[in-house]
Amino acid sequence: ELIRSLAVHPGGNTLATGDIDGEIRLWTLLGERAAAALAGGDRPSRTVAVQHDASSVIALAFSPDGLLLASGGNTGTIALWDANSQDSLGSFQAHAMETRALAFGAESRTLYSGGGGGASSIRIWDVGRNELRARLFQDDTTWSLGLTPDGKTLVSGREDGTVHLWNVSEPENTTLIHIVYGYRMSLITVAWSRCGRWLATG
């Protein structure tokens, strides 16, 4: 099936993929052995589940402590899974349309989500309580999110080709630090380096 999203477990030995039919799979990463198995069609994977609303899995994120997996669908839902047992921990409506991007905070309790379909917002959730902590209003679709390793700076890539940097050291008092202009197309993906000094965009 067409894969729409992926995430690597912080332990480095598991890859999660989400496809267009709403199926989430976990893949065991075994270095060169896994690459050879994938090339040969012998897939070392197991199915976790299907999104509750059977929507395409657009976004995936593991929590830094490795205990949770969050998935986002094209109906605006977020589902939470136990990353070890693969049991469902429930789901909730996060955005009016798509949930396009997900990123966990450094302490694994905070989850950032970005919405699609035009003007939307970045939303900050307490996943322990399933409560909305704050909203960062946007006048365009948020395609991607990334958090620095220290958990203090959030980057969002938008459909209009701009990059927004946010100070999220206090999620309820988030402030916009800087906007980077000059990209000609939507920023579908962003990623920080491990040192937090470099940002890659696509």
Salt bridges, closest charged atoms under 4 A:
GLU23 OE1 - ARG25 NE 3.21
GLU98 OE2 - ARG100 NH2 3.47
ASP126 OD2 - ARG109 NE 3.09
ASP139 OD1 - ARG158 NH1 2.84
ASP160 OD2 - ARG158 NH2 2.45
GLU172 OE2 - ARG133 NE 2.82
